[in-house]
Amino acid sequence: MGFLKLIFCGAVVGVANIIPGVSGGTMAVVLNIYDKMIEAVSGIGKHFWKSIKYLLPIALGAGVGIIGLSKVIEYLLGKQYMAVNFFFIGVVIGSVPLLWGKMIYTDEAKTQKVAMKASHIVSGLIPFLMMVVMAVGMVLVGDGSSDVTITSLNFSNSLVLFFSLMLAAFCMIIPGLSGSFVMVLVGVYPSIIGALSNMNIPILIPAALGAIIGILLGAKIIDKVIQKFPNHSFFGIMGFVIGSIPVLLCKIGQAGAYRGGWTIIMSVIVLFCGAALSYYGAKLGEKTK
């Protein structure tokens, strides 16, 4: 794959990673770079220059996408919170068919179906219930106003940023899970988007270090788990994906952003647009593959 094409793929994955509810890992699967990307990250110790050669244009593209879109995302979330989150929900819904195929088939040609077991159902049900419990907990806790945007650095919030981004980066490389969505859930998303938008380097340093460690550790674990338990892994991913919908709906409620009239009409329209974009993007990726 050419250098410029990898930059473009990296930009798409980078933009996906700053949108809560959208999975950068899923975008990487759709663009047919996921397997090689995970292999390059997990093998960076053994094949350093080969891995760097593949990962560098992806990282450059991701950086351009993240920095270029951070102000846009920040503005849209401030002005059209409900519509933006409905778009996220649509993108999540549109990714379900892609994950469904990985769940029920044992080969990429989709000719052999997996022998369904109770353990497969449990693998999907547990993460789904985790997400539902999280959504209920968000309602019980309150309106989410306790999220504080970090604008200056001290030891305490450095640790918060480091470990939050390590967790988010780990989730980011799992197809179906959104790293930025995890940042929303742990309350650091406004801090990271604000730091990117204003180029607040001191805030970004502990966040970047946490993200790098999360990616390096996560890639090795994910690579081994998906290779050894592919169908169980994707059942689990599907559980997280479907479970993210009630959480996003609760986030809208927390922000007091539910509106009627033209806002709900626009929100439904962008939901369908997001679903179509995600679904047909996945189909195009499969054809390219």
C-alpha positions as a Markdown table, in Angstrom:
| # | Residue | x | y | z |
|---|---|---|---|---|
| 1 | Met | 0.0 | 0.0 | 0.0 |
| 2 | Gly | 1.4 | 3.4 | -1.1 |
| 3 | Phe | 2.7 | 6.0 | 1.3 |
| 4 | Leu | 0.0 | 8.6 | 0.5 |
| 5 | Lys | -2.8 | 6.0 | 0.8 |
| 6 | Leu | -1.5 | 5.0 | 4.2 |
| 7 | Ile | -1.5 | 8.7 | 5.2 |
| 8 | Phe | -5.2 | 9.0 | 4.1 |
| 9 | Cys | -6.1 | 5.8 | 6.0 |
| 10 | Gly | -4.4 | 7.2 | 9.1 |
| 11 | Ala | -6.3 | 10.4 | 8.8 |
| 12 | Val | -9.6 | 8.5 | 8.7 |
| 13 | Val | -8.6 | 6.4 | 11.7 |
| 14 | Gly | -7.4 | 9.6 | 13.5 |
| 15 | Val | -10.7 | 11.5 | 12.9 |
| 16 | Ala | -12.7 | 8.4 | 14.0 |
| 17 | Asn | -10.7 | 8.3 | 17.2 |
| 18 | Ile | -11.7 | 11.8 | 18.3 |
| 19 | Ile | -15.4 | 11.1 | 17.7 |
| 20 | Pro | -17.1 | 9.5 | 20.7 |
| 21 | Gly | -18.9 | 6.3 | 19.7 |
| 22 | Val | -16.9 | 5.8 | 16.5 |
| 23 | Ser | -14.3 | 3.1 | 16.5 |
| 24 | Gly | -10.9 | 3.8 | 15.0 |
| 25 | Gly | -10.3 | 0.1 | 15.0 |
| 26 | Thr | -13.4 | -0.5 | 12.9 |
| 27 | Met | -12.3 | 2.1 | 10.4 |
| 28 | Ala | -8.9 | 0.4 | 10.2 |
| 29 | Val | -10.8 | -2.9 | 9.5 |
| 30 | Val | -12.9 | -1.2 | 6.8 |
| 31 | Leu | -9.8 | 0.3 | 5.2 |
| 32 | Asn | -8.1 | -3.1 | 5.2 |
| 33 | Ile | -5.1 | -2.0 | 7.3 |
| 34 | Tyr | -6.1 | -3.4 | 10.7 |
| 35 | Asp | -4.3 | -6.8 | 10.6 |
| 36 | Lys | -1.0 | -5.3 | 9.3 |
| 37 | Met | -1.2 | -2.4 | 11.8 |
| 38 | Ile | -1.7 | -4.7 | 14.8 |
| 39 | Glu | 1.1 | -6.9 | 13.5 |
| 40 | Ala | 3.4 | -3.9 | 13.1 |
| 41 | Val | 2.7 | -2.5 | 16.5 |
| 42 | Ser | 3.0 | -5.9 | 18.3 |
| 43 | Gly | 6.2 | -6.7 | 16.5 |
| 44 | Ile | 7.9 | -3.4 | 16.8 |
| 45 | Gly | 10.5 | -4.8 | 19.1 |
| 46 | Lys | 11.5 | -7.6 | 16.7 |
| 47 | His | 11.1 | -5.8 | 13.4 |
| 48 | Phe | 11.6 | -2.2 | 14.3 |
| 49 | Trp | 12.4 | -0.6 | 11.0 |
| 50 | Lys | 9.9 | -2.7 | 9.1 |
| 51 | Ser | 7.2 | -1.7 | 11.6 |
| 52 | Ile | 8.2 | 2.0 | 11.6 |
| 53 | Lys | 8.1 | 2.1 | 7.8 |
| 54 | Tyr | 4.5 | 0.9 | 7.9 |
| 55 | Leu | 3.3 | 2.8 | 10.9 |
| 56 | Leu | 4.9 | 6.2 | 10.2 |
| 57 | Pro | 2.5 | 7.4 | 7.4 |
| 58 | Ile | -0.5 | 6.1 | 9.4 |
| 59 | Ala | 0.7 | 8.1 | 12.4 |
| 60 | Leu | 1.3 | 11.2 | 10.3 |
| 61 | Gly | -2.2 | 10.9 | 8.8 |
| 62 | Ala | -3.8 | 10.4 | 12.2 |
| 63 | Gly | -2.0 | 13.4 | 13.6 |
| 64 | Val | -3.2 | 15.6 | 10.7 |
| 65 | Gly | -6.8 | 14.3 | 11.1 |
| 66 | Ile | -6.9 | 14.7 | 14.9 |
| 67 | Ile | -5.4 | 18.3 | 14.9 |
| 68 | Gly | -7.4 | 19.4 | 11.9 |
| 69 | Leu | -10.8 | 18.2 | 13.1 |
| 70 | Ser | -10.5 | 18.9 | 16.9 |
| 71 | Lys | -11.9 | 22.5 | 16.6 |
| 72 | Val | -14.7 | 21.3 | 14.3 |
| 73 | Ile | -15.8 | 18.5 | 16.7 |
| 74 | Glu | -15.5 | 20.9 | 19.7 |
| 75 | Tyr | -17.7 | 23.4 | 17.9 |
| 76 | Leu | -20.4 | 20.9 | 16.8 |
| 77 | Leu | -20.6 | 19.3 | 20.2 |
| 78 | Gly | -21.2 | 22.8 | 21.7 |
| 79 | Lys | -23.9 | 23.8 | 19.2 |
| 80 | Gln | -25.6 | 20.6 | 18.1 |
| 81 | Tyr | -24.9 | 18.1 | 20.9 |
| 82 | Met | -28.0 | 16.0 | 20.2 |
| 83 | Ala | -27.6 | 15.8 | 16.4 |
| 84 | Val | -23.9 | 15.0 | 16.7 |
| 85 | Asn | -24.5 | 12.1 | 19.1 |
| 86 | Phe | -27.3 | 10.8 | 16.9 |
| 87 | Phe | -24.8 | 10.7 | 14.1 |
| 88 | Phe | -22.4 | 8.8 | 16.3 |
| 89 | Ile | -25.3 | 6.3 | 17.1 |
| 90 | Gly | -25.9 | 5.9 | 13.4 |
| 91 | Val | -22.3 | 5.1 | 12.7 |
| 92 | Val | -22.3 | 2.5 | 15.4 |
| 93 | Ile | -25.5 | 0.9 | 14.0 |
| 94 | Gly | -24.0 | 0.9 | 10.5 |
| 95 | Ser | -20.9 | -1.0 | 11.7 |
| 96 | Val | -23.0 | -3.9 | 13.1 |
| 97 | Pro | -23.3 | -5.9 | 9.8 |
| 98 | Leu | -19.5 | -5.9 | 9.4 |
| 99 | Leu | -19.0 | -7.2 | 13.0 |
| 100 | Trp | -21.8 | -9.7 | 12.5 |
| 101 | Gly | -20.0 | -11.3 | 9.6 |
| 102 | Lys | -16.8 | -11.7 | 11.8 |
| 103 | Met | -18.9 | -13.2 | 14.6 |
| 104 | Ile | -20.7 | -15.9 | 12.7 |
| 105 | Tyr | -18.2 | -17.0 | 10.0 |
| 106 | Thr | -14.9 | -18.8 | 10.5 |
| 107 | Asp | -13.4 | -17.6 | 7.2 |
| 108 | Glu | -13.2 | -14.3 | 5.3 |
| 109 | Ala | -15.0 | -15.7 | 2.3 |
| 110 | Lys | -18.0 | -16.3 | 4.6 |
| 111 | Thr | -18.6 | -19.8 | 3.5 |
| 112 | Gln | -18.3 | -21.6 | 6.8 |
| 113 | Lys | -20.5 | -20.6 | 9.8 |
| 114 | Val | -19.2 | -21.0 | 13.3 |
| 115 | Ala | -20.7 | -23.7 | 15.5 |
| 116 | Met | -22.7 | -21.6 | 17.9 |
| 117 | Lys | -22.0 | -22.3 | 21.6 |
| 118 | Ala | -23.4 | -20.9 | 24.9 |
| 119 | Ser | -19.9 | -19.4 | 25.5 |
| 120 | His | -20.3 | -17.3 | 22.4 |
| 121 | Ile | -23.5 | -15.8 | 23.7 |
| 122 | Val | -22.0 | -15.2 | 27.1 |
| 123 | Ser | -19.0 | -13.5 | 25.4 |
| 124 | Gly | -21.3 | -10.9 | 23.9 |
| 125 | Leu | -23.8 | -10.7 | 26.8 |
| 126 | Ile | -21.3 | -9.7 | 29.5 |
| 127 | Pro | -19.9 | -6.6 | 27.8 |
| 128 | Phe | -23.4 | -5.6 | 26.7 |
| 129 | Leu | -24.7 | -5.8 | 30.3 |
| 130 | Met | -21.6 | -3.9 | 31.4 |
| 131 | Met | -22.5 | -1.0 | 29.1 |
| 132 | Val | -26.1 | -1.0 | 30.1 |
| 133 | Val | -25.2 | -0.9 | 33.8 |
| 134 | Met | -22.8 | 2.0 | 33.0 |
| 135 | Ala | -25.7 | 3.8 | 31.2 |
| 136 | Val | -28.0 | 3.3 | 34.2 |
| 137 | Gly | -25.2 | 4.4 | 36.6 |
| 138 | Met | -24.8 | 7.6 | 34.6 |
| 139 | Val | -28.5 | 8.5 | 35.0 |
| 140 | Leu | -28.3 | 7.8 | 38.7 |
| 141 | Val | -25.2 | 9.8 | 39.2 |
| 142 | Gly | -26.6 | 13.0 | 37.7 |
| 143 | Asp | -26.2 | 15.3 | 34.7 |
| 144 | Gly | -22.5 | 14.9 | 34.1 |
| 145 | Ser | -21.7 | 18.4 | 35.2 |
| 146 | Ser | -18.9 | 17.1 | 37.4 |
| 147 | Asp | -16.7 | 16.6 | 34.4 |
| 148 | Val | -13.9 | 19.3 | 34.7 |
| 149 | Thr | -11.8 | 20.5 | 31.8 |
| 150 | Ile | -8.1 | 20.2 | 32.8 |
| 151 | Thr | -6.3 | 23.3 | 31.5 |
| 152 | Ser | -3.2 | 23.3 | 33.8 |
| 153 | Leu | -1.0 | 20.4 | 35.0 |
| 154 | Asn | -0.2 | 19.0 | 38.4 |
| 155 | Phe | 0.8 | 15.6 | 39.6 |
| 156 | Ser | -2.7 | 14.4 | 40.3 |
| 157 | Asn | -4.3 | 15.3 | 37.0 |
| 158 | Ser | -1.1 | 14.1 | 35.2 |
| 159 | Leu | -1.9 | 10.6 | 36.5 |
| 160 | Val | -5.5 | 10.9 | 35.6 |
| 161 | Leu | -4.6 | 11.9 | 32.0 |
| 162 | Phe | -1.9 | 9.2 | 31.7 |
| 163 | Phe | -4.1 | 6.3 | 32.9 |
| 164 | Ser | -7.2 | 7.5 | 31.2 |
| 165 | Leu | -5.5 | 7.7 | 27.8 |
| 166 | Met | -3.7 | 4.4 | 28.4 |
| 167 | Leu | -7.2 | 2.8 | 28.8 |
| 168 | Ala | -8.6 | 4.7 | 25.9 |
| 169 | Ala | -5.8 | 3.7 | 23.6 |
| 170 | Phe | -6.1 | 0.1 | 24.6 |
| 171 | Cys | -9.8 | 0.2 | 23.6 |
| 172 | Met | -9.1 | 2.2 | 20.5 |
| 173 | Ile | -7.3 | -0.7 | 18.8 |
| 174 | Ile | -10.2 | -3.1 | 19.3 |
| 175 | Pro | -12.6 | -3.0 | 16.3 |
| 176 | Gly | -16.0 | -1.8 | 17.6 |
| 177 | Leu | -14.7 | 0.1 | 20.6 |
| 178 | Ser | -14.2 | 3.8 | 20.6 |
| 179 | Gly | -11.2 | 5.2 | 22.4 |
| 180 | Ser | -12.7 | 8.7 | 22.5 |
| 181 | Phe | -15.9 | 7.2 | 23.9 |
| 182 | Val | -13.9 | 5.7 | 26.8 |
| 183 | Met | -12.5 | 9.2 | 27.3 |
| 184 | Val | -16.1 | 10.5 | 27.5 |
| 185 | Leu | -17.0 | 7.9 | 30.1 |
| 186 | Val | -14.0 | 8.6 | 32.3 |
| 187 | Gly | -14.6 | 12.4 | 32.0 |
| 188 | Val | -11.4 | 13.5 | 30.2 |
| 189 | Tyr | -12.7 | 14.0 | 26.7 |
| 190 | Pro | -13.3 | 17.8 | 27.0 |
| 191 | Ser | -9.8 | 18.2 | 28.4 |
| 192 | Ile | -8.2 | 16.3 | 25.5 |
| 193 | Ile | -10.2 | 18.0 | 22.8 |
| 194 | Gly | -9.6 | 21.4 | 24.4 |
| 195 | Ala | -5.9 | 20.7 | 24.6 |
| 196 | Leu | -5.7 | 19.6 | 21.0 |
| 197 | Ser | -7.8 | 22.6 | 19.8 |
| 198 | Asn | -5.5 | 25.1 | 21.7 |
| 199 | Met | -2.3 | 23.1 | 21.3 |
| 200 | Asn | -1.8 | 22.9 | 25.1 |
| 201 | Ile | 1.4 | 20.8 | 25.0 |
| 202 | Pro | 1.8 | 20.3 | 28.8 |
| 203 | Ile | -1.6 | 18.6 | 28.9 |
| 204 | Leu | -0.9 | 16.5 | 25.8 |
| 205 | Ile | 2.4 | 15.1 | 27.1 |
| 206 | Pro | 1.1 | 12.7 | 29.8 |
| 207 | Ala | -1.9 | 11.9 | 27.6 |
| 208 | Ala | 0.4 | 11.0 | 24.7 |
| 209 | Leu | 2.7 | 8.9 | 26.9 |
| 210 | Gly | -0.3 | 7.0 | 28.3 |
| 211 | Ala | -1.7 | 6.4 | 24.7 |
| 212 | Ile | 1.6 | 5.1 | 23.5 |
| 213 | Ile | 1.9 | 2.6 | 26.3 |
| 214 | Gly | -1.7 | 1.6 | 25.9 |
| 215 | Ile | -1.3 | 0.9 | 22.2 |
| 216 | Leu | 2.0 | -1.1 | 22.6 |
| 217 | Leu | 0.6 | -3.3 | 25.5 |
| 218 | Gly | -2.9 | -3.6 | 23.9 |
| 219 | Ala | -1.7 | -4.6 | 20.5 |
| 220 | Lys | 0.2 | -7.6 | 21.8 |
| 221 | Ile | -2.8 | -8.7 | 23.9 |
| 222 | Ile | -5.4 | -8.1 | 21.2 |
| 223 | Asp | -3.3 | -9.9 | 18.6 |
| 224 | Lys | -3.0 | -13.0 | 20.7 |
| 225 | Val | -6.6 | -13.0 | 21.8 |
| 226 | Ile | -8.2 | -12.5 | 18.4 |
| 227 | Gln | -5.9 | -15.1 | 16.8 |
| 228 | Lys | -6.7 | -17.7 | 19.5 |
| 229 | Phe | -10.4 | -16.9 | 20.1 |
| 230 | Pro | -11.5 | -15.0 | 17.0 |
| 231 | Asn | -15.3 | -15.6 | 17.2 |
| 232 | His | -15.5 | -15.2 | 20.9 |
| 233 | Ser | -13.6 | -11.9 | 20.5 |
| 234 | Phe | -16.0 | -10.5 | 18.0 |
| 235 | Phe | -19.0 | -11.6 | 20.0 |
| 236 | Gly | -17.5 | -9.5 | 22.8 |
| 237 | Ile | -16.9 | -6.6 | 20.5 |
| 238 | Met | -20.5 | -6.8 | 19.3 |
| 239 | Gly | -21.7 | -6.6 | 22.9 |
| 240 | Phe | -19.7 | -3.5 | 23.5 |
| 241 | Val | -20.9 | -1.9 | 20.3 |
| 242 | Ile | -24.6 | -2.5 | 20.9 |
| 243 | Gly | -24.2 | -1.5 | 24.5 |
| 244 | Ser | -22.7 | 1.8 | 23.5 |
| 245 | Ile | -26.0 | 3.0 | 22.1 |
| 246 | Pro | -27.9 | 3.3 | 25.5 |
| 247 | Val | -24.8 | 5.0 | 26.9 |
| 248 | Leu | -24.8 | 7.6 | 24.2 |
| 249 | Leu | -28.5 | 8.2 | 24.7 |
| 250 | Cys | -27.9 | 8.7 | 28.4 |
| 251 | Lys | -25.1 | 11.2 | 27.7 |
| 252 | Ile | -27.5 | 13.3 | 25.7 |
| 253 | Gly | -29.9 | 13.2 | 28.6 |
| 254 | Gln | -27.1 | 14.1 | 31.0 |
| 255 | Ala | -26.3 | 17.2 | 29.0 |
| 256 | Gly | -30.0 | 18.2 | 28.9 |
| 257 | Ala | -29.7 | 18.3 | 25.1 |
| 258 | Tyr | -32.9 | 16.5 | 24.1 |
| 259 | Arg | -34.9 | 18.8 | 21.8 |
| 260 | Gly | -38.1 | 18.6 | 19.7 |
| 261 | Gly | -39.1 | 20.2 | 16.4 |
| 262 | Trp | -36.5 | 20.6 | 13.7 |
| 263 | Thr | -33.7 | 19.4 | 16.0 |
| 264 | Ile | -35.2 | 15.9 | 16.4 |
| 265 | Ile | -35.9 | 15.8 | 12.6 |
| 266 | Met | -32.3 | 16.8 | 11.8 |
| 267 | Ser | -31.0 | 14.3 | 14.4 |
| 268 | Val | -32.9 | 11.4 | 12.8 |
| 269 | Ile | -31.7 | 12.4 | 9.4 |
| 270 | Val | -28.0 | 12.5 | 10.5 |
| 271 | Leu | -28.5 | 9.2 | 12.3 |
| 272 | Phe | -29.5 | 7.6 | 9.0 |
| 273 | Cys | -26.6 | 9.4 | 7.2 |
| 274 | Gly | -24.2 | 8.1 | 9.8 |
| 275 | Ala | -25.5 | 4.5 | 9.5 |
| 276 | Ala | -25.3 | 4.6 | 5.7 |
| 277 | Leu | -21.8 | 6.1 | 5.7 |
| 278 | Ser | -20.6 | 3.4 | 8.1 |
| 279 | Tyr | -22.4 | 0.5 | 6.4 |
| 280 | Tyr | -21.5 | 1.4 | 2.8 |
| 281 | Gly | -17.9 | 2.3 | 3.8 |
| 282 | Ala | -17.6 | -1.2 | 5.3 |
| 283 | Lys | -19.0 | -2.7 | 2.1 |
| 284 | Leu | -16.5 | -0.7 | 0.0 |
| 285 | Gly | -13.7 | -1.9 | 2.2 |
| 286 | Glu | -14.8 | -5.5 | 1.8 |
| 287 | Lys | -14.9 | -5.1 | -2.0 |
| 288 | Thr | -11.4 | -3.5 | -2.0 |
| 289 | Lys | -10.1 | -6.3 | 0.1 |
